[in-house]
Structure formats: structure tokens, C-alpha cells
């Protein structure tokens, strides 16, 4: 599925052929209990571990690589939904406003072009989708990406990390093996936020 058009291709999800996916995600987000969202879950090890360790919460994972979604979905418990959706569009328009308790961004690919995950628009979408008191939890081994995220989320108060399991992502295991530093950012949405201006 190629994402294109206005706002990360969010208009793509208004097409009839995607109505079933959108309806399924919105119904899952409306279930009782907290909602944790992982954008770009890769092989799904972390989100599947959290879903098993914290059965009282609902866990939504999105990834744009079809094979990764299909492989991980076979192991998802009932409180975990894995879907092939662009996370930027998901936060911008697909999910209901104020529906997400915890947003996990584990080792996002540091693109420099339109494929980049982090942007002022993305921060605004996070603010839209997160509940008051919710949290964005970013982990990365790329110092420049962490620095850019710190600027983009400037004004967001520091938050305690959301629930995490014992499983580590493939990239984090590489960092542990090679002794590479990992940078964390965990923030909560302020009552109102202005999109950062390009510097």
C-alpha cells in the first residue's frame, strides 16, 4: 500500500476499500481499558510481550510492511490488534481524538525526507490522539533523532515511562551487544500545544 496525498495519505483511509480496517481499529480503540499504541512494531516482539504481561489493557500496533504484520498477527492475543496502516495517518485522522493512553516509538528509522516519522505535524497528531495525562515514549540509538525529538516535543512535560515488558526489540538487542547508547524521551501532552516552527 503506497501512502500518498494530503497529510501522509490520510485521505487514503476514507476510500471504501479501507472502511473495514478503519472500522476495526476504531472499534478496538473503543474497548474498555487503557489503549497502548506502538507505531512501527517491526517484528512485534515488544508489543506482543506487553499484551501478554498486561492483559487488562488493549494493545494496537501498526506497521507498513505486510509480511511483518502477517507474521506477528499469528501470535497476537485477544487484547492485541496488529494492522498494516501508516502510523502518521492513524494518529492524524483514523483514531478517535483522545483515545490513546500510551504511544510507543521504538527505534524509528531516521529518514531525512518525506518518509520521516517525526515532524511538527506528527507532534500535533500525537496531541490530538493522546488522552490527557497520556505519554509518548521514544527510544532511539540515534543521538540526532533524539535531539530533534526533544525540540519537537519542547513544552511537553516529562512523564513516567508507560508499561513495558522484558522483551527487547531487535535493534535494542544490537545496541546492548555492541555497547551503543540508547536515548529515551518520555513526555505527556500539555493542555494546549503549538506546532514548532521550522528553524
C-alpha positions in Angstrom: 0.0 0.0 0.0 1.6 3.3 -1.1 0.8 6.2 1.2 0.3 9.4 -0.6 -1.7 12.5 -0.7 -2.5 15.1 1.9 -1.3 14.6 5.5 0.6 11.3 5.0 -2.1 9.9 2.8 -4.7 10.1 5.5 -7.3 10.6 2.7 -6.4 7.0 1.6 -8.3 5.7 4.6 -11.5 7.4 3.5 -11.7 5.1 0.5 -14.3 2.3 0.6 -11.8 -0.4 0.3 -10.2 0.6 3.7 -13.5 1.0 5.5 -13.3 -2.4 7.2 -9.8 -1.7 8.5 -10.8 1.8 9.8 -13.9 0.4 11.5 -12.0 -2.5 13.1 -9.4 0.0 14.5 -12.0 2.4 15.9 -13.9 -0.4 17.5 -10.8 -1.8 19.1 -9.9 1.7 20.4 -13.3 2.0 22.0 -12.9 -1.2 24.1 -12.9 -0.7 27.9 -9.4 -0.3 29.4 -6.3 1.6 28.5 -5.0 1.7 25.0 -1.3 1.3 24.1 -0.2 2.1 20.6 3.1 1.1 19.0 3.9 2.7 15.7 6.3 0.7 13.6 6.4 -2.5 15.7 8.8 -4.3 13.3 8.7 -8.0 14.3 6.2 -7.3 17.1 8.3 -8.8 19.9 7.7 -5.9 22.3 4.0 -5.3 21.7 3.2 -9.0 21.9 5.2 -9.2 25.2 3.3 -6.2 26.6 -0.1 -7.7 25.5 0.6 -10.9 27.4 2.0 -9.2 30.5 -0.7 -6.6 30.8 -4.0 -8.3 29.8 -6.1 -5.6 31.3 -5.0 -3.1 28.6 -5.6 -3.1 24.8 -2.6 -3.0 22.5 -2.7 -1.7 19.0 0.3 -2.0 16.7 0.8 -0.6 13.2 3.4 -1.4 10.7 3.6 -0.7 6.9 5.4 -3.9 6.0 2.8 -6.5 5.1 5.0 -9.6 5.9 5.8 -8.2 9.4 2.1 -7.7 10.2 1.1 -11.1 8.9 3.8 -12.9 10.8 3.3 -11.1 14.1 -0.5 -11.2 13.9 -0.5 -15.0 14.1 0.8 -14.7 17.7 -1.4 -11.8 18.9 -3.7 -12.5 21.9 -7.3 -11.2 22.0 -6.2 -7.9 23.6 -3.8 -7.1 20.7 -4.6 -5.8 17.2 -1.9 -5.5 14.6 -2.7 -3.7 11.4 -0.9 -2.5 8.2 -1.5 1.2 8.5 0.7 4.3 8.2 1.1 5.4 11.8 1.1 9.1 10.9 -2.3 8.9 9.2 -3.6 6.7 12.0 -2.8 9.4 14.6 -3.9 12.3 12.4 -7.4 11.0 11.4 -8.1 7.3 11.8 -8.1 7.0 15.6 -10.7 9.0 17.6 -9.3 12.0 19.4 -8.1 11.5 23.0 -8.2 7.7 22.6 -4.6 6.6 23.3 -3.0 6.2 26.7 0.5 5.3 25.7 2.3 5.8 22.4 5.5 3.8 21.9 8.0 4.9 19.3 10.8 2.3 19.4 13.8 2.9 17.3 12.1 4.7 14.4 14.1 4.8 11.2 15.9 8.2 10.9 14.7 9.3 7.5 15.6 12.8 6.3 12.8 13.0 3.6 9.0 12.8 3.5 9.2 9.3 5.0 10.5 10.7 8.3 8.2 9.9 11.2 8.9 12.8 13.4 7.7 16.3 12.3 5.7 19.2 13.7 2.6 17.7 12.1 3.3 14.3 13.8 3.6 16.0 17.2 0.2 17.8 16.6 -1.3 14.4 15.6 0.1 12.9 18.8 -1.5 15.7 20.8 -4.8 15.0 19.1 -4.8 11.3 19.7 -3.5 11.1 23.2 -5.6 11.3 26.3 -4.9 14.0 28.9 -2.1 12.5 31.0 -1.1 10.1 28.3 2.5 9.5 27.3 4.8 9.4 24.3 7.7 7.0 24.9 10.5 7.3 22.3 13.6 5.1 22.3 16.5 5.5 19.8 20.2 4.9 19.4 20.4 7.9 17.0 21.6 10.9 19.0 20.5 13.4 16.3 17.0 11.9 16.2 16.7 12.1 20.0 17.8 15.8 19.8 15.3 16.6 17.1 12.5 14.9 19.1 13.4 16.9 22.1 13.0 20.1 20.1 9.7 18.9 18.5 8.2 17.9 21.9 9.5 21.0 23.7 6.9 22.2 26.1 5.6 18.7 26.8 6.2 17.9 30.4 8.3 14.8 31.3 6.3 11.7 32.1 6.9 8.4 33.8 7.5 5.6 31.3 4.4 3.6 30.4 4.1 -0.2 31.0 7.0 -2.1 29.4 7.7 -5.8 29.3 11.0 -7.7 29.4 11.3 -8.4 25.7 13.6 -6.1 23.7 13.4 -5.1 20.1 15.8 -6.4 17.6 17.6 -3.0 17.4 17.8 -2.7 21.2 19.5 -6.1 21.3 22.1 -4.9 18.8 22.7 -1.9 20.9 23.2 -4.0 24.0 25.5 -6.4 22.2 27.6 -3.6 20.7 27.6 -1.3 23.8 25.8 1.5 22.0 24.0 4.2 24.0 20.2 4.3 23.9 18.3 7.6 24.4 14.9 7.8 25.9 12.3 10.6 25.8 9.0 10.2 27.6 6.6 13.2 27.7 3.0 13.9 28.3 0.8 16.3 26.2 0.3 19.7 27.7 -3.3 21.1 27.8 -2.5 23.1 24.6 0.5 22.8 22.3 1.6 24.9 19.3 3.4 23.1 16.5 7.1 24.1 16.5 8.2 26.3 13.7 10.9 25.3 11.3 14.2 26.8 12.3 
